[in-house]
């Protein structure tokens, strides 16, 4: 789907403007958030070199590998949610293009918002499981960290 396809959809001006905005934001999400998350594939070459050069012992290398693997597992859980969100966005666009009505378009935009809220709940669970600062997908479909204020007795 592209901007020309959006022009062909027969909906009111307000809804068409929302579709343009949503399309732009979904491209941003896919091209920045998802691509950035997918670029972090570790190869541990530095650890192998240090071990072969006897700069680190086996215990230290294993500990570092374990730490990196935990970090990668957390990142993969985030990536799966980002991919889920991106898929929902793409499928919604194709559905909007196929049905081509105001009611259906609004329904799809609401469904995407529900998916965003679901992803935010899951992102919070992942952050709690790994003991990290929680993230959220904003209403502009970007990812940011949430500032959590703890109570005095916690």
PyMOL commands that set and color helices and strands:
alter all, ss='L'
color gray80, all
select helices_A, chain A and resi 3-8+13-38+45-52+58-99+102-130
alter helices_A, ss='H'
color red, helices_A
select strands_A, chain A and resi 135-137+143-145
alter strands_A, ss='S'
color yellow, strands_A
deselect
rebuild
show_as cartoon
